[in-house]
Amino acid sequence: MPPRRSRHARSQIVIFLNFCLSAVLFVMLAAGAVIYWGAGEFEGEGPLRQEATYVVPSGSGAQTIAAGLEREGIISDAQVFEYGVRFAGAGGELKPGEYAFTPGVSMRGVMEQLRSGKSIVHSVTIPEGWTVQRIYDRVAASEVLTGEMPELLPEGTLRPDTYLVQRGDSRKALIQRMKDAQDRLVAEIWETRDPEVPVDDIGQFLTLASIVERETGVDSERPHVASVFVNRLRKGMRLQSDPTFLYGVYGGAGKPSDAPVTQSDIESDTPYNTYRINGLPPGPIANPGRAALEAVANPLETDDVYFVADGTGGHVFAETLDEHNRNVQRYREYERQQRAAAEAAE
């Protein structure tokens, strides 16, 4: 018969077991209290007192994001935020971008916003008729874009439009978007062209559209302007377009706004001077938009071969040189009256 364990030994075991149970209960209660407190912090109102923005860099993990948010005063405790994000299973779902946060936003609210990817959207607007060089200058100057500029693309290959971007987007990627958009647009409209339009290929089509784009900013008269150039090409007349010789002289940088057009500009010996060359110049002089492309694809049917500014932003058209000369005289008289009125007002 084995010896009985002494009452003292049994007492020591009971004490030890009670201690272990108490310790476990204490740890559980403490953990519960911490979790309860953390949940309150995660769900409760945050420390932010005025609207703030924060940029989440690409490739950032939850720990890095949490530290940055705490540093900017958007959340109160980086560790609580990090654990809350991981507990919610969102550790790998926080998206990069620039975010705007409202005063008092909770940590959960911050997490959900970063999960949604609803970051601040910026716009980069490229007007119709700009050269590639001017477009590059605008993209390079953008403070929300990053990275180097790509090599200069050929004239006419970028689509004028308003592009939505996020802070940190690549300049090269935006230029590629513009090129892809212009490629699609030109190809789409080329397929709808009147086969009687006297251009041999899509390159000439784009070149003529760029001239129409630079000649008028009035959408409604672009098909009429296109008809003049189409009629001139059919008759073997020189296009005599001022924007072409100016492009030949100044290139993609464009004529300075305070520089007058000189006789030497008009007589310049460049392949773009349509006062001196026959037919179209060797390439586009700007980036045409949809309206100019559609105007060249399906120009108005007219017999006009001349046009001149009317002083109101538009143009008047003529079939004969005599009629055109009268229109020119009327425009010069309008200019004279404007100068006289300006001088009288001084």
C-alpha positions in Angstrom: 0.0 0.0 0.0 1.6 3.4 -1.2 2.2 6.0 1.4 -0.4 8.7 1.8 0.5 12.2 0.7 0.7 14.5 3.7 -1.9 17.1 4.4 0.7 19.8 4.1 1.7 18.6 0.6 -1.9 18.6 -0.5 -2.3 22.1 0.8 0.7 23.3 -1.2 -0.7 21.9 -4.4 -4.1 23.5 -3.8 -2.4 26.8 -3.1 -0.4 26.6 -6.3 -3.4 25.6 -8.4 -5.4 28.5 -6.9 -2.6 30.8 -7.7 -2.5 29.6 -11.3 -6.2 30.0 -11.6 -6.1 33.4 -10.1 -3.3 34.5 -12.4 -5.2 33.2 -15.4 -8.3 35.0 -14.3 -6.3 38.2 -13.7 -4.6 38.0 -17.1 -8.0 37.4 -18.8 -9.6 40.3 -16.9 -6.6 42.5 -17.7 -6.7 41.5 -21.4 -10.4 42.0 -21.5 -10.0 45.5 -20.0 -7.3 46.3 -22.5 -9.4 45.0 -25.4 -12.4 47.0 -24.1 -10.3 50.1 -23.7 -8.7 49.6 -27.2 -12.1 49.0 -28.8 -13.3 52.2 -27.3 -10.3 54.1 -28.5 -10.7 52.5 -32.0 -14.4 53.3 -32.3 -14.5 56.6 -30.4 -13.9 60.2 -31.5 -10.4 60.9 -32.6 -8.1 63.8 -31.6 -8.3 65.7 -34.9 -9.7 69.2 -34.5 -9.6 70.5 -38.0 -9.6 68.9 -41.4 -6.3 67.5 -42.4 -4.8 65.5 -45.3 -2.4 62.7 -45.2 -0.5 60.9 -48.0 -0.1 57.1 -47.8 3.0 56.3 -49.8 2.8 53.3 -52.1 4.0 50.1 -50.5 3.4 51.3 -46.9 2.4 48.7 -44.3 0.0 49.1 -41.5 2.7 49.8 -38.9 4.2 52.6 -41.0 0.8 54.1 -41.8 -0.2 54.0 -38.2 2.9 55.8 -37.1 2.4 58.5 -39.7 -1.2 59.1 -38.7 -0.3 59.4 -35.0 2.5 61.8 -35.9 0.1 64.0 -37.8 -2.5 64.0 -34.9 -5.1 62.2 -36.9 -5.2 59.2 -34.5 -4.3 59.1 -30.8 -2.4 55.7 -30.6 -0.6 54.0 -33.5 -0.5 50.7 -31.7 -4.2 50.6 -31.1 -4.8 51.6 -34.8 -2.4 48.9 -36.0 -4.0 46.2 -33.9 -7.5 47.3 -34.8 -6.6 47.1 -38.5 -5.2 43.7 -38.1 -8.1 42.5 -36.0 -10.5 43.7 -38.8 -8.5 41.7 -41.4 -7.6 44.9 -43.2 -3.8 44.8 -42.8 -3.2 44.4 -46.5 -6.1 46.4 -47.8 -5.0 50.0 -46.9 -4.5 51.8 -50.2 -2.0 54.4 -51.1 -3.1 58.0 -52.0 -3.8 61.4 -50.5 -6.7 61.4 -48.1 -8.7 64.2 -46.4 -9.9 63.5 -42.8 -12.7 65.3 -41.0 -12.4 66.6 -37.4 -13.0 63.9 -34.8 -12.8 61.0 -37.2 -12.4 57.7 -35.4 -9.7 55.2 -36.0 -12.3 52.9 -37.6 -13.3 55.7 -39.8 -9.7 56.3 -40.9 -9.3 52.6 -41.5 -12.4 52.4 -43.6 -11.4 55.4 -45.7 -8.0 53.9 -46.4 -9.6 50.6 -47.3 -12.0 52.3 -49.7 -9.2 54.0 -51.6 -11.4 57.2 -51.9 -8.4 59.5 -51.9 -8.3 63.2 -53.1 -8.5 63.5 -56.8 -6.6 66.3 -58.6 -7.1 67.4 -62.2 -4.6 68.3 -64.9 -6.2 70.2 -67.8 -4.7 70.3 -71.3 -6.4 72.8 -73.6 -7.0 71.9 -77.2 -4.4 73.3 -79.6 -1.5 73.1 -77.2 1.9 71.8 -78.4 3.6 68.8 -76.9 6.2 71.1 -75.4 3.5 73.2 -73.6 1.8 70.0 -72.3 5.1 68.7 -71.0 5.8 72.0 -69.3 2.4 71.8 -67.5 2.8 68.2 -66.4 6.4 68.8 -65.2 5.2 71.7 -63.1 2.5 69.7 -61.4 3.2 69.4 -57.7 1.0 66.3 -57.2 2.8 64.2 -59.8 6.1 62.5 -59.3 9.0 61.2 -61.3 10.9 62.3 -64.4 9.4 63.4 -67.7 9.6 61.0 -70.7 11.4 61.9 -73.9 9.4 64.5 -76.0 6.8 62.7 -78.1 6.0 63.7 -81.7 3.6 66.7 -82.1 -0.1 65.9 -82.2 0.1 62.6 -80.3 -1.3 63.8 -77.0 -5.0 64.2 -76.4 -6.2 67.5 -74.9 -8.6 66.8 -72.0 -8.9 67.0 -68.3 -7.2 64.1 -66.6 -7.9 63.1 -63.0 -4.8 62.1 -61.0 -3.9 61.3 -57.4 -0.9 62.7 -55.6 2.1 60.5 -56.2 1.0 59.4 -59.7 3.8 59.2 -62.3 4.4 61.9 -64.9 5.4 59.3 -67.3 2.2 57.4 -66.7 0.1 60.5 -67.3 1.8 61.2 -70.6 1.2 57.6 -71.6 -2.5 58.0 -70.8 -2.6 61.1 -73.0 -0.9 59.3 -75.9 -3.1 56.2 -75.6 -6.2 58.4 -75.5 -5.1 60.4 -78.6 -4.3 57.2 -80.5 -7.7 55.8 -79.9 -9.5 59.1 -80.7 -7.6 59.7 -84.0 -8.1 56.1 -85.1 -11.8 56.2 -84.2 -12.5 59.4 -86.2 -10.3 58.4 -89.1 -12.6 55.4 -89.7 -15.6 57.8 -90.0 -14.0 60.2 -92.5 -15.4 61.2 -95.8 -13.2 59.4 -98.4 -13.2 62.5 -100.6 -11.1 64.4 -98.1 -7.8 64.9 -99.8 -5.4 63.4 -97.3 -3.3 60.3 -98.0 -3.0 58.8 -94.6 -3.7 59.2 -90.9 -0.6 61.4 -90.4 -1.8 64.0 -93.0 -5.3 63.8 -91.4 -3.8 64.6 -88.0 -1.7 67.4 -89.5 -4.7 69.1 -91.2 -6.8 68.8 -88.0 -4.0 70.5 -86.0 -4.1 73.5 -88.4 -7.9 73.7 -88.1 -7.5 73.6 -84.3 -5.0 76.5 -84.3 -7.0 78.6 -86.7 -10.2 78.9 -84.7 -11.3 78.3 -81.1 -15.0 78.3 -82.1 -16.3 74.7 -82.2 -19.2 75.5 -84.5 -17.1 77.0 -87.3 -14.4 74.3 -87.4 -16.2 72.3 -90.1 -16.3 75.6 -92.2 -12.6 76.3 -91.6 -11.8 72.7 -92.5 -13.8 73.1 -95.8 -11.6 76.1 -96.8 -8.4 74.1 -96.4 -9.9 71.0 -98.1 -11.0 73.2 -101.1 -7.6 74.8 -101.3 -5.9 71.4 -101.3 -8.3 70.2 -104.1 -7.5 73.3 -106.2 -3.8 73.1 -105.6 -3.8 76.4 -103.7 -1.3 77.0 -100.9 -2.9 76.8 -97.5 -1.5 80.1 -96.3 -2.1 79.4 -92.6 -0.5 81.8 -90.2 -0.1 79.3 -87.3 2.0 77.1 -89.6 4.7 79.6 -90.3 4.7 80.6 -86.6 5.3 77.0 -85.6 8.1 76.8 -88.1 9.8 79.9 -86.5 9.1 79.3 -82.8 8.5 75.5 -82.6 6.6 73.9 -79.8 7.5 76.7 -77.3 5.2 79.0 -79.3 5.5 82.7 -80.0 5.8 84.8 -76.9 2.6 86.7 -76.3 4.3 90.1 -76.4 6.2 89.4 -79.6 4.7 90.9 -82.8 4.4 88.9 -86.0 7.1 90.2 -88.3 7.6 90.2 -92.1 10.6 87.9 -91.6 8.3 85.4 -89.8 5.9 85.4 -92.7 8.7 85.0 -95.2 10.6 82.4 -93.1 12.0 79.5 -95.0 10.9 76.5 -93.1 9.0 73.3 -94.2 6.1 74.5 -92.1 5.5 77.8 -93.9 2.4 77.2 -95.9 2.8 80.6 -97.6 5.9 79.1 -99.3 5.2 75.4 -99.6 2.6 73.5 -101.5 0.2 71.2 -99.6 0.5 70.2 -96.0 3.5 70.8 -93.7 5.5 67.7 -92.8 3.6 67.1 -89.5 1.1 68.5 -87.0 1.7 71.9 -85.4 -0.4 71.2 -82.3 -2.5 68.6 -80.5 -6.0 68.7 -82.0 -9.1 67.8 -80.0 -12.2 65.9 -81.0 -14.0 68.8 -82.7 -11.1 69.7 -85.0 -10.6 66.0 -85.9 -14.3 65.5 -86.7 -14.3 68.7 -88.7 -11.6 67.5 -91.0 -13.1 64.0 -91.2 -16.4 65.5 -92.4 -16.0 69.1 -93.4 -18.8 71.4 -94.4 -19.6 71.4 -98.1 -18.8 74.9 -99.4 -17.0 76.6 -102.2 -15.1 79.0 -99.8 -11.4 79.3 -100.1 -10.8 82.3 -97.9 -11.6 83.4 -94.4 -10.5 86.3 -92.1 -11.2 87.2 -88.5 -14.4 89.2 -87.9 -13.3 90.9 -84.7 -15.6 88.9 -82.4 -13.6 85.7 -82.1 -15.0 84.1 -85.2 -14.4 84.4 -89.0 -16.1 85.5 -92.2 -15.7 83.3 -95.3 -15.5 84.0 -99.0 -15.5 82.2 -102.3 -13.6 84.9 -104.3 -10.6 87.1 -103.7 -12.6 90.2 -104.3 -15.1 89.3 -101.6 -12.2 88.3 -99.3 -10.5 91.6 -99.8 -13.7 93.4 -98.8 -13.9 91.3 -95.6 -10.2 92.1 -94.9 -10.9 95.8 -95.3 -13.9 95.6 -92.9 -11.7 93.8 -90.4 -9.0 96.4 -90.6 -11.6 99.2 -90.1 -12.9 97.3 -87.1 -9.3 97.2 -85.7 -8.8 100.9 -86.4 -12.0 101.8 -84.5 -10.9 99.6 -81.6 -7.5 101.3 -81.4 -9.2 104.8 -81.6 -11.6 103.8 -78.8 -8.7 102.5 -76.6 -6.7 105.7 -77.1 -9.8 107.9 -76.3 -10.3 105.9 -73.0 -6.7 106.6 -71.9 
